[in-house]
Amino acid sequence: MSLDTGSTTEVRIQRSLENSLGPILGQALQEKNVVEIYRSSNGSIWIERLGCNPECVGNMADQDAASVVSLVASVMGRGVHADSPSISGTLPGSGDRFQGLMPPVTSSPVFVIRKRAHVVFTLDDYVESGTLDEVWGAYLKSAVRERKNILVVGGTGSGKTTLVNALLRELANDSCRVVLLEDTRELQCPAEDTESLLTKESEPRVSMQQLVRITLRMRPDRIVMGEVRGPEALDLLKAFNTGHPGGISTLHANSATDAIHRIEDLVGEALAGEGGVGQVPKRAIGSAIDLVAFIERDRSSPSGRRVKELVEVCGWTEQDGYDLQSCVTEEMFNQEMCEVQYEPQT
């Protein structure tokens, strides 16, 4: 949910929030390398910075935390109380995402502020930081140029959107028309002809599924969805399969294989919701999705994240199911060659 206000009002709101958070967290809001700020129900305050694990920086009293949640709710024109204990949306001005919860769903007020990215990394940055294998980096660049449909998957806070923004950087000199579909503004595309659409939660609602259908009437060349998590999965697959290649979306999943099954579930739910009968169109899924990149948190990586899987989806057949081909890294290739070279003679 976004709030359309003047810049003066946005500055005032930002300062009020910083004052409510206190000096340490208020300063953290201004730091470009801060990823998340959150308060746990035990009162502890945590800050996560790029490439670092979350760090506990102190404690906040319940009353002060309640003031933060209430302030944000007020800014968004909503109340937060026992009958409506959750508030989520986008902070005006900064574009940071906010999620707050109050009793009785928690024992004490909690909140999470996910900072909007101020720095957009390139795929080369990912390679240099050790987050992405060099061969995979080149492969992803080629996939974007060749207008492959790409799913970026992982868990919460794994860096999916940040990776998508790196992929979008490859469109800087692209003449295509790109339409971005999101719940909150996080995607950043440098292509000159870019349109950004947002869902609307208040009545009359505009769902992600509706946005996909609207987008098809806007002459898009590429459709990029912030996250697919509902019946819009079916509409997105249809778009990918009917003349709109080069799409990108994120999805919550624990592996590349899990992502395909998750898409199956979402499409099945969409068909059931529309009164559809019959089986999930697995052949269409195998045709619509070309590449799945799985990223996760990794403490051994300097960046704190690592792309662990890059899998090509080469179709589906009734006999063999999905044809999933893992993209081989240089390290994997060298290891495989060593195993062949030193294979014991019988």
KARARA-V152641 format. One record per helix or strand of 2 or more residues. SS is the DSSP state (a for helix, b for strand). FROM is the first residue (numbers start at 1). LEN is the number of residues. If there is no record, write none. Layout:
ss: [SS | SS]
from: [FROM | FROM]
len: [LEN | LEN]
//
This chain:
ss: [a | a | b | b | b | a | b | b | b | a | a | b | a | b | b | a | b | a | b | a | a | b | b | b | a]
from: [7 | 23 | 34 | 44 | 55 | 62 | 86 | 97 | 110 | 123 | 134 | 150 | 160 | 178 | 194 | 208 | 222 | 232 | 248 | 256 | 282 | 291 | 305 | 321 | 330]
len: [15 | 8 | 6 | 6 | 5 | 14 | 5 | 5 | 5 | 6 | 12 | 5 | 10 | 5 | 5 | 8 | 4 | 10 | 5 | 18 | 7 | 7 | 13 | 6 | 12]
//
